[in-house]
Amino acid sequence: MKFMKELGNGMKNHELIFLTGMMGAGKTKVGEKLAQSINYDWIDLDKVIEKRYQKKIKDIFIDSGEKFFREIERKQLEDLFKVKKTVISLGGGALSDDFIVSEIKKKGILIYLQCFSSILSTRLSIEEKPLLFGLSKNQVLKKLRKVQSQRKEKYKQAHYTVHVSKMTENEVVRFILDEIL
């Protein structure tokens, strides 16, 4: 089922497009394809952090903890607010910071890619996701449901919500192009 809702001011500012959602929702692949479709640059926030710190996100979590990761994530995002004509794929938990949510909504369009936990669990490589590392398949599904529930209010703040559970990446991009941009 496809669904889209608009909140706020009609979104005249399309210079920055932010994609949010749970791990495995398709932020990276959709972001890259969307950027190509509209001739924008594309940035994956997690990849920027990995390159800058020369570590996988999982290893930053293990070595320094989530609090440290969220601090560097915020700093990287603040730097990215200066770019234009860019699609930015956020990390799944990037909206945990209220200041970041506020700034993202001021600077561009925030699109939430919503996906059922049962679908997410089939898409993910557990070894690469710090919140899932070492869990069994059953524990992964429970953890995804818990995290999704915890982040629900943050994700609801997006200007638009697109239900992507039964859509391919190309269908999601087409929907965003046709219905949002």
Backbone hydrogen bonds in HBPLUS format (Angstrom, degrees):
<---DONOR---> <-ACCEPTOR-->    atom                        ^
c    i                          cat <-CA-CA->   ^        H-A-AA   ^      H-
h    n   atom  resd res      DA  || num        DHA   H-A  angle D-A-AA Bond
n    s   type  num  typ     dist DA aas  dist angle  dist       angle   num
A0007-LEU N   A0159-HIS O   2.99 MM 152  4.81 126.6  2.29 125.6 136.8     1
A0085-LYS N   A0015-GLU O   2.77 MM  70  4.54 104.2  2.35 113.1 133.5     2
A0086-THR N   A0015-GLU O   3.02 MM  71  6.55 150.0  2.11 159.9 166.9     3
A0109-ILE N   A0016-LEU O   2.97 MM  93  6.40 157.4  2.02 154.2 156.3     4
A0017-ILE N   A0086-THR O   3.02 MM  69  6.42 159.0  2.06 154.3 158.4     5
A0088-ILE N   A0017-ILE O   2.74 MM  71  6.12 163.1  1.76 160.6 166.1     6
A0018-PHE N   A0109-ILE O   2.73 MM  91  5.97 179.6  1.73 176.5 176.5     7
A0111-ILE N   A0018-PHE O   2.84 MM  93  6.12 169.7  1.85 165.5 168.0     8
A0019-LEU N   A0088-ILE O   2.91 MM  69  6.26 160.1  1.95 155.5 157.8     9
A0090-LEU N   A0019-LEU O   2.96 MM  71  5.90 167.1  1.98 160.1 164.3    10
A0020-THR N   A0111-ILE O   2.85 MM  91  6.13 162.8  1.88 160.1 161.1    11
A0113-LEU N   A0020-THR O   2.81 MM  93  6.10 172.1  1.82 160.3 159.4    12
A0025-ALA N   A0022-MET O   3.03 MM   3  5.54 153.8  2.10 141.4 139.1    13
A0030-VAL N   A0026-GLY O   2.83 MM   4  5.64 161.3  1.86 156.0 162.4    14
A0031-GLY N   A0027-LYS O   2.89 MM   4  5.56 147.0  2.00 127.7 138.2    15
A0032-GLU N   A0028-THR O   3.01 MM   4  6.18 163.3  2.04 150.5 154.2    16
A0033-LYS N   A0029-LYS O   3.07 MM   4  6.24 166.8  2.09 148.7 152.5    17
A0034-LEU N   A0030-VAL O   2.75 MM   4  5.81 159.1  1.79 153.7 160.2    18
A0035-ALA N   A0031-GLY O   2.98 MM   4  6.05 164.6  2.00 147.2 151.5    19
A0036-GLN N   A0032-GLU O   3.12 MM   4  6.33 159.9  2.16 144.9 150.2    20
A0037-SER N   A0033-LYS O   2.98 MM   4  6.16 152.8  2.06 143.5 151.1    21
A0038-ILE N   A0034-LEU O   3.14 MM   4  6.44 140.0  2.31 149.2 158.7    22
A0040-TYR N   A0035-ALA O   2.86 MM   5  4.65 165.5  1.88 139.2 141.7    23
A0039-ASN N   A0036-GLN O   3.38 MM   3  5.03 161.8  2.42  96.6 101.7    24
A0041-ASP N   A0085-LYS O   2.97 MM  44  6.37 160.6  2.00 156.0 151.4    25
A0087-VAL N   A0041-ASP O   2.87 MM  46  6.25 160.7  1.90 151.3 154.0    26
A0043-ILE N   A0087-VAL O   2.89 MM  44  6.30 157.3  1.94 163.0 168.6    27
A0089-SER N   A0043-ILE O   2.83 MM  46  6.25 158.4  1.88 159.0 165.9    28
A0047-LYS N   A0044-ASP O   3.00 MM   3  5.33 117.4  2.40 105.6 120.9    29
A0048-VAL N   A0044-ASP O   3.01 MM   4  6.35 153.3  2.08 155.9 164.5    30
A0045-LEU N   A0089-SER O   2.92 MM  44  6.00 160.5  1.96 157.1 163.2    31
A0049-ILE N   A0045-LEU O   3.04 MM   4  6.33 160.5  2.08 153.5 158.0    32
A0050-GLU N   A0046-ASP O   2.88 MM   4  6.13 162.3  1.91 150.2 155.4    33
A0051-LYS N   A0047-LYS O   2.92 MM   4  6.06 159.1  1.96 146.3 151.7    34
A0052-ARG N   A0048-VAL O   2.96 MM   4  6.14 164.5  1.99 149.6 154.1    35
A0053-TYR N   A0049-ILE O   2.93 MM   4  6.02 166.1  1.95 157.0 160.3    36
A0054-GLN N   A0050-GLU O   2.73 MM   4  5.31 114.2  2.17 134.4 148.3    37
A0055-LYS N   A0050-GLU O   3.25 MM   5  5.08 136.5  2.45 128.0 137.9    38
A0059-ASP N   A0056-LYS O   2.94 MM   3  5.21 120.0  2.31 102.5 117.3    39
A0060-ILE N   A0056-LYS O   3.03 MM   4  6.46 149.2  2.13 152.0 161.5    40
A0060-ILE N   A0057-ILE O   3.10 MM   3  5.09 118.4  2.50  95.4 110.7    41
A0061-PHE N   A0057-ILE O   2.98 MM   4  6.30 162.8  2.01 158.5 162.4    42
A0062-ILE N   A0058-LYS O   2.98 MM   4  6.26 161.0  2.01 146.4 151.7    43
A0063-ASP N   A0059-ASP O   2.79 MM   4  5.83 169.6  1.80 149.8 153.2    44
A0064-SER N   A0060-ILE O   2.80 MM   4  5.57 160.2  1.84 146.9 153.0    45
A0065-GLY N   A0061-PHE O   2.81 MM   4  4.38 137.8  1.99 116.3 125.9    46
A0069-PHE N   A0065-GLY O   3.18 MM   4  6.45 161.4  2.21 145.1 150.8    47
A0070-ARG N   A0066-GLU O   2.84 MM   4  6.08 162.0  1.87 158.6 162.2    48
A0071-GLU N   A0067-LYS O   3.10 MM   4  6.38 146.6  2.22 144.0 153.0    49
A0071-GLU N   A0068-PHE O   3.13 MM   3  5.12 121.5  2.49  95.2 110.0    50
A0072-ILE N   A0068-PHE O   3.08 MM   4  6.46 159.4  2.13 155.9 160.3    51
A0073-GLU N   A0069-PHE O   2.84 MM   4  6.00 151.6  1.92 150.9 160.3    52
A0074-ARG N   A0070-ARG O   2.98 MM   4  6.08 155.2  2.04 140.3 146.0    53
A0075-LYS N   A0071-GLU O   3.13 MM   4  6.39 159.9  2.17 144.9 149.9    54
A0076-GLN N   A0072-ILE O   2.95 MM   4  6.15 161.4  1.99 147.6 152.3    55
A0077-LEU N   A0073-GLU O   2.97 MM   4  6.20 158.2  2.02 148.4 154.5    56
A0078-GLU N   A0074-ARG O   2.90 MM   4  6.16 159.6  1.94 152.9 158.3    57
A0079-ASP N   A0075-LYS O   3.11 MM   4  6.40 151.4  2.19 145.3 152.4    58
A0080-LEU N   A0076-GLN O   3.02 MM   4  6.32 145.2  2.15 142.1 152.1    59
A0080-LEU N   A0077-LEU O   2.96 MM   3  4.90 116.4  2.37  93.6 110.1    60
A0081-PHE N   A0077-LEU O   3.05 MM   4  6.34 126.8  2.34 147.8 161.3    61
A0082-LYS N   A0079-ASP O   3.46 MM   3  6.18 168.9  2.47 114.2 117.3    62
A0083-VAL N   A0080-LEU O   3.09 MM   3  5.59 159.6  2.13 116.5 121.9    63
A0094-ALA N   A0091-GLY O   3.14 MM   3  5.27 170.2  2.15 114.7 117.4    64
A0096-SER N   A0093-GLY O   2.99 MM   3  5.65 158.1  2.04 127.5 128.7    65
A0100-ILE N   A0097-ASP O   3.07 MM   3  5.32 116.0  2.50 102.7 117.3    66
A0101-VAL N   A0097-ASP O   3.06 MM   4  6.46 158.4  2.11 154.3 160.7    67
A0102-SER N   A0098-ASP O   3.02 MM   4  6.23 165.7  2.04 150.0 153.3    68
A0103-GLU N   A0099-PHE O   2.92 MM   4  6.17 163.6  1.95 153.8 158.1    69
A0104-ILE N   A0100-ILE O   2.85 MM   4  5.96 165.1  1.88 155.5 159.6    70
A0105-LYS N   A0101-VAL O   3.05 MM   4  6.22 163.5  2.08 150.7 155.0    71
A0106-LYS N   A0102-SER O   3.10 MM   4  6.34 136.9  2.29 139.4 150.9    72
A0106-LYS N   A0103-GLU O   3.16 MM   3  5.05 126.6  2.46  92.4 106.4    73
A0107-LYS N   A0103-GLU O   2.92 MM   4  6.05 152.3  2.00 150.9 158.2    74
A0108-GLY N   A0104-ILE O   3.02 MM   4  6.00 137.7  2.21 152.2 159.3    75
A0159-HIS N   A0110-LEU O   2.91 MM  49  5.35 125.4  2.22 130.8 146.1    76
A0160-TYR N   A0110-LEU O   3.22 MM  50  6.59 156.3  2.28 157.6 160.8    77
A0112-TYR N   A0160-TYR O   2.81 MM  48  6.13 172.1  1.82 154.9 156.4    78
A0162-VAL N   A0112-TYR O   2.86 MM  50  6.17 166.8  1.88 172.3 172.4    79
A0114-GLN N   A0162-VAL O   2.89 MM  48  5.95 150.5  1.97 143.8 152.4    80
A0164-VAL N   A0114-GLN O   2.78 MM  50  5.82 164.0  1.80 163.6 168.7    81
A0119-ILE N   A0116-PHE O   3.08 MM   3  5.36 130.3  2.34 104.1 116.4    82
A0120-LEU N   A0116-PHE O   3.00 MM   4  6.36 163.5  2.03 154.0 159.1    83
A0121-SER N   A0117-SER O   2.94 MM   4  6.12 160.4  1.98 153.5 157.4    84
A0122-THR N   A0119-ILE O   3.06 MM   3  5.44 139.6  2.23 106.8 117.8    85
A0123-ARG N   A0120-LEU O   2.94 MM   3  5.21 143.4  2.08 107.7 118.9    86
A0128-GLU N   A0125-SER O   3.02 MM   3  5.69 147.8  2.13 118.3 126.6    87
A0129-LYS N   A0126-ILE O   3.31 MM   3  5.45 152.3  2.39 104.2 111.8    88
A0132-LEU N   A0129-LYS O   2.93 MM   3  5.42 153.1  2.01 116.2 124.9    89
A0133-PHE N   A0129-LYS O   3.02 MM   4  5.98 124.7  2.34 154.7 170.3    90
A0135-LEU N   A0132-LEU O   3.08 MM   3  5.73 156.4  2.14 149.5 146.9    91
A0140-VAL N   A0136-SER O   2.80 MM   4  6.05 146.8  1.91 151.5 161.7    92
A0141-LEU N   A0137-LYS O   3.20 MM   4  6.49 161.2  2.24 149.2 151.5    93
A0142-LYS N   A0138-ASN O   3.20 MM   4  6.49 163.6  2.22 147.5 151.8    94
A0143-LYS N   A0139-GLN O   2.83 MM   4  5.98 158.7  1.87 148.6 155.0    95
A0144-LEU N   A0140-VAL O   2.81 MM   4  6.03 162.6  1.84 156.7 161.3    96
A0145-ARG N   A0141-LEU O   3.03 MM   4  6.24 161.8  2.07 149.1 153.6    97
A0146-LYS N   A0142-LYS O   2.98 MM   4  6.21 156.0  2.04 146.0 153.0    98
A0147-VAL N   A0143-LYS O   2.85 MM   4  6.07 169.5  1.86 159.6 161.7    99
A0148-GLN N   A0144-LEU O   2.85 MM   4  5.90 163.2  1.87 149.6 155.2   100
A0149-SER N   A0145-ARG O   2.96 MM   4  6.05 152.9  2.03 140.5 148.0   101
A0150-GLN N   A0146-LYS O   2.93 MM   4  6.21 153.4  2.00 147.0 154.7   102
A0151-ARG N   A0147-VAL O   2.94 MM   4  6.16 145.9  2.06 149.3 158.2   103
A0152-LYS N   A0148-GLN O   3.02 MM   4  5.86 114.4  2.46 137.9 152.3   104
A0152-LYS N   A0149-SER O   3.41 MM   3  5.12 152.7  2.49  94.5 102.2   105
A0154-LYS N   A0151-ARG O   2.97 MM   3  5.32 120.9  2.33 108.9 124.2   106
A0155-TYR N   A0151-ARG O   2.95 MM   4  6.21 165.6  1.97 164.3 169.0   107
A0156-LYS N   A0152-LYS O   2.96 MM   4  6.16 146.1  2.08 147.4 157.1   108
A0157-GLN N   A0154-LYS O   3.08 MM   3  5.52 155.5  2.14 109.9 117.5   109
A0158-ALA N   A0155-TYR O   3.11 MM   3  5.78 169.2  2.12 121.1 123.5   110
A0167-MET N   A0164-VAL O   3.10 MM   3  5.09 168.8  2.11 117.4 116.2   111
A0172-VAL N   A0168-THR O   2.99 MM   4  6.31 154.6  2.06 152.1 159.1   112
A0173-VAL N   A0169-GLU O   2.96 MM   4  6.24 163.8  1.98 154.1 158.0   113
A0174-ARG N   A0170-ASN O   2.94 MM   4  6.12 166.5  1.96 148.2 152.1   114
A0175-PHE N   A0171-GLU O   2.90 MM   4  6.04 157.1  1.95 145.1 151.5   115
A0176-ILE N   A0172-VAL O   2.93 MM   4  6.20 162.3  1.96 153.9 158.2   116
A0177-LEU N   A0173-VAL O   2.91 MM   4  6.16 163.4  1.94 156.1 160.9   117
A0178-ASP N   A0174-ARG O   2.84 MM   4  5.99 159.4  1.88 151.0 156.8   118
A0179-GLU N   A0175-PHE O   2.78 MM   4  5.69 161.8  1.82 153.2 158.2   119
A0180-ILE N   A0176-ILE O   2.96 MM   4  5.05 150.4  2.05 129.8 136.7   120
A0181-LEU N   A0176-ILE O   3.02 MM   5  6.36 161.9  2.06 161.4 165.7   121
